[in-house]
Structure formats: structure tokens, C-alpha cells
Amino acid sequence: MIEPNLRNAWIGTALIALSLMALPFVLTLAGTAWVRITNLAILFILLSLGLNIVVGHAGLLDLGYIAFYAVGAYVYALLASPHFNLHLPFWVILPLCAAVACGFGILLGAPTLKLRGDYLAIVTLGFGEIVRIVLNNLSEPINLTNGPKGIAAIDPIRMGDLDFSATTHLGGLTLSSPIKYYYVLLGLLILVIVINLRLQNSRIGRAWEAIREDELAARAMGINTPRIKLLAFAMGASFGGLAGGLFASMQGFISPESFVLTESVMVLAMVVLGGMGNIWGVILGALLLSLIPELLRYTVEPAQQALFGRMLIDPDVIRMVLFGLAMVVMMLVRPAGLLPSALRRRELETPED
């Protein structure tokens, strides 16, 4: 006989799986745009989970994380577009996106091993801006990135005769391009969550937490802190590169303007809002900060038109004001985030001597 708790767990898992499988068809009733928005939200979750390794687990403040996203996107674009006339299959390019971004993570981490706090934040911020500026100017003397014009006509994912840029009819179902990408992103997200859970509960995850709490004590306990910190940068960067490759494939066009500092700040805010160090909290924070602005975009303008007959305040302005207000309130009411890890909750709730 199966225990009741185990049976309930399996039933709950099955219901969640069925809901996630049916979600894109439900969203399509409100418009294909909401499936695209959901896909972008999943990309932000992937980015947040990668940054959570660096910031949440290892305690290394990284303000240039979007650079790894850019590296992954450009690797995919260069290897699957007419720019160099290379059209490699996606299953070859995506691991390369992760690997190259991982290399850039090590490149960033190696010189900054002795830096902490504000100094590390400044260096990583500069790294993110350097990558964007380099991508913006690598059109001469050799046209590597096509500069500010970006790279267009990027190949979508193809599996045999299945083209993810076209609509497919399967039985009575109509699978549009966003729906097909949704299932790819969902599968990849599940894989990344499993990897994160395994890392968190492993010896490496405990070493990251030890470094976050007290690097000197961790070194005294025999932890190879330089190697463990480099591993955090490398693992976090690889997830960012993977997300970047999928972003390039979905959009079909990328340019340096897609990888500005604001995006790094947004991803960091998702990690902080959800709860640093808690995988489920980070996922919640990413969902809230990626979906709520889109809800405002679709409601604020019609509301102003109905009330005043014209638009008085741009929806983006309202979005940023509410975003800033929400972060201030969160820091005052729940400084550890919506779903903080148990360790962080204890740290913030324990009064100082």
C-alpha cells in the first residue's frame, strides 16, 4: 500500500504537471502575446536561478550578470545565422552557449577573488558594461557582431521537419511558435531546477553557504575558497549563457541594446524580492517582476483612457514607480524576501547582542 502522504505528493505533482502542460492553450484564449510573455518570464527565471548561485548561495554581489546572457545570445546568433553563413543545429549550439558563458564567468571571477562587497559590485558592473560596449563596436575592422545594427535572421530551433518558427497542426491542436518554445523552455527550466536543488544540497552548496557567512572561517575549515568562488561564477554564468541562446533563437534578432545595465538590476531585484538562497523564492520573485509589469502595460493605458479620455502618464513610468515602491516596502517589511531560506530568516530575525 502507498502511504497517504506519498500518494498525495504524487497526485499534487501530476496536477501541477497537467496544469503546466495545458497553460499555453489557456493563455492563447487571451492572445498569443501572453504565451510570449510567459516564455520571457521563464527566461528571467533561468537568469534568476543562475544569479542566485552567485549572490544567494555564495554571497558574491554581481551587477554585471546580464553580460553572460549577452554572450550566450551572440554565440547562438553567430553560429546560426547568415552573418557567418553558419547554420549549426541547436543541440550543438546551446551547450556551446553555456560553455562560452562559463569561460567568461571564470574570466570575471579569477581577477576578483580577493574582492568583496562594494568593490566586487563595481568590478562586475564594469564588466557588464565592457561586454555591451565591445559588442556594440565589434563591427570594424572585422565585422564580428555587426555593431549596433545587431544580428538578424537567426535560425529558430529545428527538430527534423519540425520548425519552431512555424505553426504546426497536431491532431486537433494548433501549436504556434510561442507554444512550441514554451515546452522547450519548460523542460529546460525543470532540468535547471533539479541541478540547482542537487547543488544546494551537495557539499559544494554547503561550501558556498560557508563562504557567504564567513569566508575566513570557511578557509580555516579547509574549504578551497578561490576554487569554490570560481565555481559559483562559472555555474551561474553557464545558466545565463543558456538562457541567452534560447532568447536569440526565440527573437530571431539581437542587438547590444537588449543587454543593458537595467536588465542586470532587474534580475538582481528578482532574486532579492523572492528570497536569496531559496530556489522557490527566486522563481516567485522572477514571475512577479516579469508578469506584473506586463499586466500593468495592458491595464493602465485603457484605465486612463476610460477615466480621463487620454493618457496622462506613460505606463512605463507607472511601472518603474510601482517597482521602486514595492522594493522599498519589501526592504522595510520583509528584508529577507517573500520566501527566504531558513538560514537567512534566522539571521535577520536574531537580535544582535
Secondary structure, 3 states (H helix, E strand, C coil): CCCHHHHHHHHHHHHHHHHHHHHHHHHHCCCHHHHHHHHHHHHHHHHHHHHHHHHHHCCCCCCCCHHHHHHHHHHHHHHEECCCCEECCHHHHHHHHHHHHHHHHHHHHHHHCCCCHHHHHHHHHHHHHHHHHHHHHCCCCCCCCCHHHCECCCCCCEECCEECCCCEEECCEEECHHHHHHHHHHHHHHHHHHHHHHHHCCHHHHHHHHHHHCHHHHHHCCCCHHHHHHHHHHHHHHHHHHHHHHHHHHHCCECHHHCCHHHHHHHHHHHHHHCCCCHHHHHHHHHHHHHHHHHHHHHHHHHHHHHHCCCCCCHHHHHHHHHHHHHHHHHHHCCCCCCCCHHHHHHHHCCCC
